[in-house]
């Protein structure tokens, strides 16, 4: 059976191969027709196998051709194309389907991990071209890695999607509007200095009453959808709490740790970094927060901007090597999953490959570090019913799930409740809610509707993107429950304050 035929093999048994025919015809149902538009033009011009489509029990005459797998050139270049070995590890079992947010939304095979892996295979064998429709199925992927948790075969979809996106950014010509929008996002959201400059106009917009006016009279509806999404996701800016270069340990020093400050976290959620440093210090850690640290490159990696991501990874390694720390602590799940993969990302760099592995081995989420250290600081009661939301890049990409729950459960008075469909993404996913606002809003609304009946007094999570997405989604549903970072609740308990 050819790759193209296997691609068209859907859960509904759309494909059968007529082995009795000397022409080896392939019979497919009409529901498989959308796959044809993804095929390379060469597939339909130079080879002799034939395809017929059926509607019901009788084949309907519709002829095209399928090539031998190695007769055409791959759509991918030779620089780290999606791994054929990982592609072949997929056994098409379908366990990933109910875990995939876009499949849950649209019930479309091509917008599932299994379907996307088929499309990668087609492209790698030259049987599909990198046309806009083919690209759209990868742009719609959140990269949440829920499929990896669900997969019984251990398919590393994360490496496949990141390699595919890098190929897309090198070879697929995006529209001018799309290019400018993406360029703006990467030029701003990966630059803490530029985000810092944005704080002043955003504060003026919020504090002057202009934001309430704009929202109240519906002016936003006149603006492009992506701008509407950006405004809806805007955090309520608070006092900018600075984290010093070194925060001394309280009591005997147990560990010297480096704190990855992040970009959005540093400027829009500085209270999270401040809480992280306080809790670590209270638990006997000397906290080093290099003031010259740059973006770690997470947004770039997840969006296929490989060259920029590599440069930022090297600078991050240089910065923390100078800091000479035992552990590098992350409190943003997307950043954490990225820095833990530096060894893979820089595998070709003779000067950094080994250093990247050492660096990555030191990286841990804040909840991992705190569960490794027997509690030293006393926890005061917090009488709160808390719904816990698993960030995808924490639970799926990093495999950190029990640790935040354990830490919250150790706070006296906390009543922890689980959100249904906990494995499904909230729709944040890096820049996803800024480039795919419709899908992101649909997922955010779905999550908010599941949270509302829980009667929670707060929602806790471990990623700034999730904080923004959940705040916006809950507000749209008329359910403005406070959304906080897990570390803020721990910090509030140690300090004995009523709320974070």
C-alpha positions as CSV (number, residue, x, y, z in Angstrom):
1,X,0.0,0.0,0.0
2,X,1.4,3.4,-0.9
3,X,1.9,6.2,1.6
4,X,-0.8,8.2,0.0
5,X,-3.2,5.3,0.3
6,X,-2.3,4.9,4.0
7,X,-2.9,8.6,4.5
8,X,-6.3,8.3,3.1
9,X,-7.0,5.4,5.5
10,X,-9.4,7.1,8.0
11,X,-11.2,5.8,11.1
12,X,-14.3,5.3,9.0
13,X,-12.5,2.8,6.7
14,X,-12.6,5.2,3.8
15,X,-9.9,3.3,2.0
16,X,-9.7,-0.2,0.6
17,X,-7.3,-1.6,-2.0
18,X,-8.6,-3.7,-4.8
19,X,-6.0,-6.4,-5.0
20,X,-8.0,-8.4,-7.6
21,X,-7.4,-5.7,-10.2
22,X,-4.3,-5.9,-12.3
23,X,-4.2,-2.1,-12.2
24,X,-4.2,-2.3,-8.4
25,X,-6.9,0.3,-8.1
26,X,-7.5,2.1,-4.8
27,X,-11.1,2.6,-3.8
28,X,-11.8,5.6,-1.4
29,X,-15.0,7.1,-0.2
30,X,-16.1,10.6,-1.0
31,X,-15.3,11.7,2.5
32,X,-11.6,11.2,1.7
33,X,-11.7,13.7,-1.2
34,X,-10.2,16.7,0.8
35,X,-6.9,14.7,1.0
36,X,-6.4,14.9,-2.7
37,X,-5.9,18.7,-2.7
38,X,-2.8,18.1,-0.6
39,X,-1.1,15.8,-3.2
40,X,1.9,17.1,-5.1
41,X,1.0,17.8,-8.8
42,X,3.6,15.3,-9.8
43,X,1.5,12.6,-8.1
44,X,-1.2,13.1,-10.7
45,X,1.0,13.4,-13.7
46,X,3.8,10.8,-13.8
47,X,2.7,7.5,-12.4
48,X,0.4,4.7,-13.3
49,X,-1.6,3.6,-10.3
50,X,-5.2,4.6,-10.3
51,X,-7.7,5.7,-7.6
52,X,-11.4,5.4,-7.7
53,X,-13.8,7.0,-5.2
54,X,-16.9,5.3,-4.0
55,X,-20.2,6.7,-2.8
56,X,-22.0,3.8,-1.0
57,X,-21.2,0.3,-2.3
58,X,-20.3,1.1,-5.9
59,X,-17.1,2.8,-7.0
60,X,-17.6,6.2,-8.8
61,X,-15.3,7.0,-11.6
62,X,-12.6,9.4,-10.5
63,X,-9.1,8.8,-11.6
64,X,-5.8,10.1,-10.4
65,X,-2.3,8.5,-9.9
66,X,-0.2,7.5,-7.0
67,X,3.6,7.4,-7.3
68,X,6.1,5.0,-5.8
69,X,7.4,6.4,-2.5
70,X,10.9,7.1,-3.7
71,X,10.1,8.4,-7.2
72,X,9.7,12.0,-6.1
73,X,11.8,14.5,-4.2
74,X,10.9,15.3,-0.7
75,X,9.1,18.6,0.0
76,X,11.5,19.1,2.9
77,X,15.1,20.3,2.7
78,X,18.0,18.2,4.1
79,X,18.3,20.3,7.3
80,X,16.6,18.3,10.1
81,X,13.4,17.3,8.3
82,X,10.8,15.5,10.4
83,X,12.3,12.2,11.5
84,X,11.2,9.3,9.3
85,X,11.9,6.9,12.2
86,X,9.5,8.9,14.5
87,X,6.9,9.1,11.7
88,X,7.1,5.3,11.3
89,X,6.6,4.8,15.0
90,X,3.0,6.0,14.6
91,X,0.8,2.9,14.3
92,X,-2.4,4.9,13.5
93,X,-4.2,3.6,16.6
94,X,-6.2,6.7,17.2
95,X,-5.6,7.1,20.9
96,X,-4.4,10.6,20.2
97,X,-7.7,11.7,18.7
98,X,-9.8,12.5,21.9
99,X,-6.7,14.2,23.4
100,X,-6.2,16.6,20.5
101,X,-7.8,20.0,21.0
102,X,-8.4,20.7,17.3
103,X,-9.8,17.2,16.6
104,X,-12.1,17.7,19.6
105,X,-13.3,21.0,18.1
106,X,-13.6,20.0,14.4
107,X,-13.6,16.2,14.2
108,X,-11.3,16.4,11.2
109,X,-8.7,13.7,10.6
110,X,-6.2,16.1,9.0
111,X,-6.4,18.2,12.1
112,X,-5.4,15.4,14.4
113,X,-1.9,14.2,15.3
114,X,-2.4,11.1,13.3
115,X,-3.5,13.0,10.3
116,X,-0.7,15.5,10.6
117,X,1.9,12.7,10.8
118,X,0.4,11.3,7.6
119,X,0.8,14.7,5.9
120,X,4.4,14.8,7.0
121,X,5.0,11.4,5.5
122,X,3.4,12.5,2.3
123,X,5.5,15.5,2.1
124,X,8.7,13.6,2.9
125,X,8.0,11.2,0.1
126,X,7.2,14.0,-2.4
127,X,3.6,13.1,-2.6
128,X,2.3,16.3,-1.1
129,X,3.5,19.8,-1.7
130,X,3.9,22.6,0.9
131,X,0.8,24.4,-0.3
132,X,-1.4,26.7,1.8
133,X,-3.9,24.0,2.7
134,X,-1.2,21.6,3.7
135,X,0.4,24.3,5.9
136,X,-2.9,25.3,7.4
137,X,-3.2,21.9,9.2
138,X,0.2,22.6,11.0
139,X,-0.7,26.2,11.7
140,X,-3.9,25.0,13.4
141,X,-1.9,22.6,15.7
142,X,-1.4,24.1,19.2
143,X,1.7,22.0,19.8
144,X,0.2,21.1,23.2
145,X,1.8,17.6,23.2
146,X,-1.4,16.0,24.7
147,X,-1.0,13.4,22.0
148,X,2.4,12.4,23.5
149,X,0.8,11.6,26.8
150,X,-2.0,9.6,25.1
151,X,0.2,7.7,22.7
152,X,0.9,4.1,23.6
153,X,3.7,3.9,21.1
154,X,5.7,6.8,22.5
155,X,5.7,8.8,19.3
156,X,7.6,12.0,19.9
157,X,5.2,14.4,18.2
158,X,6.9,17.4,19.7
159,X,10.1,16.9,17.7
160,X,8.0,16.2,14.5
161,X,5.9,19.4,14.7
162,X,8.9,21.6,15.6
163,X,10.9,20.2,12.7
164,X,7.9,20.6,10.3
165,X,7.3,24.2,11.4
166,X,10.9,25.1,10.8
167,X,10.6,23.7,7.3
168,X,7.4,25.7,6.7
169,X,9.0,28.9,7.8
170,X,12.0,28.4,5.5
171,X,10.0,27.4,2.4
172,X,6.3,28.5,2.6
173,X,5.7,32.1,1.4
174,X,3.3,33.7,3.9
175,X,1.1,36.7,3.0
176,X,2.4,40.2,3.7
177,X,-0.1,40.7,6.5
178,X,0.8,37.4,8.1
179,X,4.5,38.1,7.9
180,X,4.1,41.6,9.5
181,X,1.9,40.2,12.3
182,X,4.3,37.4,13.2
183,X,7.3,39.8,12.9
184,X,5.6,42.1,15.4
185,X,4.9,39.3,17.9
186,X,8.5,38.1,17.8
187,X,10.0,41.6,17.9
188,X,8.0,42.5,21.0
189,X,7.1,39.4,23.1
190,X,10.7,38.0,23.0
191,X,12.2,41.3,24.1
192,X,11.7,42.2,27.8
193,X,13.1,45.7,27.2
194,X,10.4,46.4,24.6
195,X,7.6,44.9,26.8
196,X,8.8,47.2,29.6
197,X,8.3,50.2,27.3
198,X,4.8,48.9,26.6
199,X,3.8,49.0,30.3
200,X,3.4,52.8,30.4
201,X,0.9,53.2,27.5
202,X,-0.9,50.0,28.7
203,X,-1.2,51.4,32.2
204,X,-2.5,54.7,30.8
205,X,-5.0,52.8,28.7
206,X,-6.3,50.8,31.8
207,X,-6.1,53.5,34.5
208,X,-7.6,56.3,32.5
209,X,-10.9,54.6,31.9
210,X,-10.2,54.4,28.1
211,X,-10.2,50.6,28.2
212,X,-13.7,50.5,29.9
213,X,-15.0,53.0,27.4
214,X,-13.6,51.1,24.3
215,X,-15.0,47.8,25.6
216,X,-18.3,49.3,26.8
217,X,-19.3,50.9,23.5
218,X,-18.1,48.1,21.3
219,X,-15.3,49.9,19.5
220,X,-13.2,46.8,19.4
221,X,-15.5,45.2,16.9
222,X,-14.3,47.7,14.3
223,X,-10.7,46.4,14.6
224,X,-9.2,43.3,13.0
225,X,-9.9,40.1,14.9
226,X,-6.2,39.6,15.9
227,X,-6.1,43.0,17.5
228,X,-9.3,42.3,19.3
229,X,-7.7,39.1,20.7
230,X,-4.6,41.0,21.8
231,X,-6.7,43.5,23.7
232,X,-8.8,40.8,25.3
233,X,-5.7,39.0,26.5
234,X,-4.1,42.2,28.0
235,X,-3.2,41.5,31.7
236,X,-4.3,43.9,34.4
237,X,-0.9,45.5,35.2
238,X,0.2,45.7,38.8
239,X,3.2,47.1,40.6
240,X,6.4,46.1,39.0
241,X,8.1,44.0,41.7
242,X,11.8,43.8,40.9
243,X,13.8,40.6,41.6
244,X,17.3,41.4,42.7
245,X,20.4,39.8,41.2
246,X,20.9,37.7,44.3
247,X,18.3,36.9,47.0
248,X,20.1,35.3,50.0
249,X,18.8,32.0,51.5
250,X,17.0,32.2,54.8
251,X,18.8,30.0,57.3
252,X,21.4,27.5,56.2
253,X,21.9,27.5,52.4
254,X,20.7,24.3,50.8
255,X,21.1,25.1,47.2
256,X,22.3,27.9,44.8
257,X,19.7,28.2,42.1
258,X,19.3,30.4,39.0
259,X,15.9,31.9,38.2
260,X,14.9,32.1,34.5
261,X,12.9,35.4,34.6
262,X,11.1,35.0,31.2
263,X,9.8,37.8,29.0
264,X,6.1,38.1,29.5
265,X,6.5,36.8,33.0
266,X,9.1,39.4,33.9
267,X,7.2,42.4,32.6
268,X,3.5,41.5,32.8
269,X,3.6,39.1,35.8
270,X,6.5,40.4,37.9
271,X,4.7,39.3,41.1
272,X,5.1,35.7,40.0
273,X,8.9,36.0,39.8
274,X,9.0,37.9,43.1
275,X,6.9,35.1,44.7
276,X,9.2,32.5,43.2
277,X,12.3,34.1,44.6
278,X,10.7,34.6,48.1
279,X,9.6,31.0,48.4
280,X,12.9,29.6,47.2
281,X,14.7,31.8,49.7
282,X,12.4,30.7,52.5
283,X,13.2,27.1,51.7
284,X,16.9,27.7,52.0
285,X,17.9,28.5,48.4
286,X,20.2,31.3,47.4
287,X,18.5,32.7,44.3
288,X,20.5,34.2,41.4
289,X,18.6,36.1,38.8
290,X,21.0,37.3,36.1
291,X,19.8,40.8,35.1
292,X,21.2,40.5,31.6
293,X,19.4,37.3,30.7
294,X,17.5,37.3,27.4
295,X,14.6,35.4,26.0
296,X,15.1,31.7,26.1
297,X,13.7,31.3,22.6
298,X,10.6,29.2,23.5
299,X,8.2,31.2,21.3
300,X,10.7,31.0,18.4
301,X,11.2,27.2,18.7
302,X,7.5,26.5,18.9
303,X,6.8,28.6,15.9
304,X,9.5,27.3,13.6
305,X,11.9,30.3,13.9
306,X,14.9,28.0,14.3
307,X,17.8,30.4,13.6
308,X,16.7,33.0,16.1
309,X,15.9,30.3,18.7
310,X,19.4,28.9,18.4
311,X,21.0,32.3,19.0
312,X,18.9,32.9,22.1
313,X,19.6,29.5,23.4
314,X,23.4,30.1,23.2
315,X,23.1,33.4,25.0
316,X,21.0,31.9,27.8
317,X,23.6,29.1,28.3
318,X,26.4,31.7,28.4
319,X,24.5,33.8,31.0
320,X,23.8,30.9,33.4
321,X,27.2,29.4,33.1
322,X,28.6,32.7,34.4
323,X,26.1,32.5,37.3
324,X,27.5,29.1,38.4
325,X,24.3,27.6,39.9
326,X,23.3,24.1,40.9
327,X,19.8,24.3,39.4
328,X,18.1,26.5,36.9
329,X,14.5,27.2,38.0
330,X,11.7,27.9,35.6
331,X,8.2,29.1,36.4
332,X,6.8,29.4,32.9
333,X,5.9,26.0,31.5
334,X,6.6,26.9,27.8
335,X,10.0,28.2,28.7
336,X,10.7,25.2,30.9
337,X,9.9,22.7,28.2
338,X,12.1,24.6,25.8
339,X,15.3,24.9,28.0
340,X,15.0,21.2,28.9
341,X,15.4,20.5,25.1
342,X,18.5,22.6,24.6
343,X,20.6,19.5,24.2
344,X,18.5,18.5,21.2
345,X,18.2,22.0,19.8
346,X,21.9,22.6,19.8
347,X,23.0,19.0,18.9
348,X,24.8,20.2,15.7
349,X,26.8,23.0,17.4
350,X,30.3,21.8,18.2
351,X,30.8,24.6,20.7
352,X,27.5,24.2,22.5
353,X,26.3,20.6,22.1
354,X,27.8,19.3,25.3
355,X,27.3,22.5,27.2
356,X,23.6,22.5,26.2
357,X,23.2,19.0,27.6
358,X,24.7,20.0,30.9
359,X,22.5,23.1,31.0
360,X,19.3,21.2,30.2
361,X,20.0,18.7,32.9
362,X,20.0,21.5,35.5
363,X,16.6,22.9,34.5
364,X,13.6,22.2,36.7
365,X,10.2,23.7,37.1
366,X,9.7,25.5,40.4
367,X,7.3,22.8,41.6
368,X,9.9,20.0,40.9
369,X,12.4,21.9,43.0
370,X,10.1,22.4,45.9
371,X,8.9,18.8,46.1
372,X,12.6,17.7,46.2
373,X,13.2,19.9,49.2
374,X,11.6,18.9,52.5
375,X,9.5,21.9,53.5
376,X,11.3,24.2,55.9
377,X,9.0,27.3,56.0
378,X,5.7,26.9,57.8
379,X,2.5,27.0,55.8
380,X,-0.3,29.2,57.1
381,X,-3.9,28.4,56.3
382,X,-5.5,29.6,53.1
383,X,-9.2,28.9,53.1
384,X,-9.8,28.7,49.4
385,X,-11.5,26.4,47.0
386,X,-9.0,26.2,44.1
387,X,-9.4,24.7,40.6
388,X,-6.1,23.5,39.3
389,X,-5.4,23.9,35.5
390,X,-2.6,21.8,34.1
391,X,-0.5,23.8,31.6
392,X,0.1,21.7,28.6
393,X,3.9,22.3,28.5
394,X,4.1,21.3,32.1
395,X,2.0,18.1,32.2
396,X,2.6,16.9,28.6
397,X,5.9,18.3,27.5
398,X,7.7,18.1,30.9
399,X,5.7,15.3,32.6
400,X,5.1,17.4,35.7
401,X,1.7,16.7,37.0
402,X,1.7,15.5,40.6
403,X,4.1,18.0,42.0
404,X,1.9,21.2,41.9
405,X,-1.0,19.2,43.3
406,X,1.1,17.9,46.1
407,X,2.4,21.4,47.0
408,X,-1.1,22.9,47.0
409,X,-2.5,20.0,49.0
410,X,0.1,20.7,51.7
411,X,-1.3,24.2,52.3
412,X,-3.8,24.0,55.2
413,X,-7.3,25.1,54.3
414,X,-6.9,24.6,50.5
415,X,-9.7,22.6,48.9
416,X,-8.3,21.4,45.6
417,X,-10.7,20.5,42.8
418,X,-10.0,19.1,39.3
419,X,-11.2,20.7,36.1
420,X,-12.8,18.2,33.7
421,X,-11.0,17.5,30.4
422,X,-7.7,18.4,32.2
423,X,-5.6,17.1,29.4
424,X,-7.2,19.5,26.8
425,X,-5.4,22.8,26.1
426,X,-7.0,26.1,27.1
427,X,-6.1,27.6,23.8
428,X,-3.1,29.7,24.8
429,X,-0.2,27.7,23.3
430,X,2.6,30.3,22.9
431,X,1.4,32.8,20.2
432,X,-1.5,30.5,19.1
433,X,-4.2,32.7,20.6
434,X,-2.7,35.7,18.7
435,X,-2.4,34.0,15.3
436,X,-5.4,31.5,15.5
437,X,-7.9,33.5,17.6
438,X,-11.1,31.7,16.6
439,X,-9.8,28.3,17.6
440,X,-8.1,29.7,20.7
441,X,-11.4,31.4,21.8
442,X,-13.4,28.2,21.2
443,X,-11.0,26.2,23.4
444,X,-10.9,29.0,26.0
445,X,-14.7,29.2,26.2
446,X,-14.9,25.4,26.5
447,X,-12.4,25.5,29.4
448,X,-14.2,28.4,31.1
449,X,-17.5,26.6,30.9
450,X,-16.0,23.6,32.6
451,X,-14.5,25.8,35.4
452,X,-17.7,27.8,36.1
453,X,-19.8,25.0,37.8
454,X,-16.9,24.1,40.1
455,X,-17.6,27.2,42.3
456,X,-13.9,27.8,42.7
457,X,-12.7,30.9,44.4
458,X,-9.4,30.8,42.4
459,X,-7.9,29.0,39.5
460,X,-4.2,28.0,39.8
461,X,-1.9,27.2,36.9
462,X,1.8,27.2,36.1
463,X,2.2,29.3,32.9
464,X,1.8,33.0,32.1
465,X,0.1,32.3,28.8
466,X,-2.5,30.1,30.5
467,X,-3.1,32.9,33.1
468,X,-3.9,35.4,30.3
469,X,-6.0,32.9,28.3
470,X,-8.1,31.8,31.3
471,X,-8.6,35.3,32.6
472,X,-9.9,36.4,29.2
473,X,-12.1,33.3,28.7
474,X,-13.6,33.4,32.2
475,X,-14.4,37.1,31.7
476,X,-16.2,36.3,28.4
477,X,-18.3,33.8,30.2
478,X,-19.2,36.3,32.9
479,X,-17.3,34.3,35.5
480,X,-14.4,36.6,36.6
481,X,-12.6,34.1,39.0
482,X,-9.1,35.2,39.9
483,X,-6.4,33.2,38.1
484,X,-3.1,32.9,39.8
485,X,0.2,31.1,39.5
486,X,0.7,28.1,41.8
487,X,3.7,29.7,43.4
488,X,1.6,32.7,44.4
489,X,-0.6,30.5,46.6
490,X,2.5,28.9,48.2
491,X,4.0,32.4,48.8
492,X,0.8,33.7,50.3
493,X,0.6,30.7,52.7
494,X,4.3,31.1,53.8
495,X,3.8,34.9,54.3
496,X,0.4,34.4,56.1
497,X,-1.5,36.8,53.8
498,X,-5.2,36.2,52.9
499,X,-4.8,36.2,49.1
500,X,-2.0,36.3,46.6
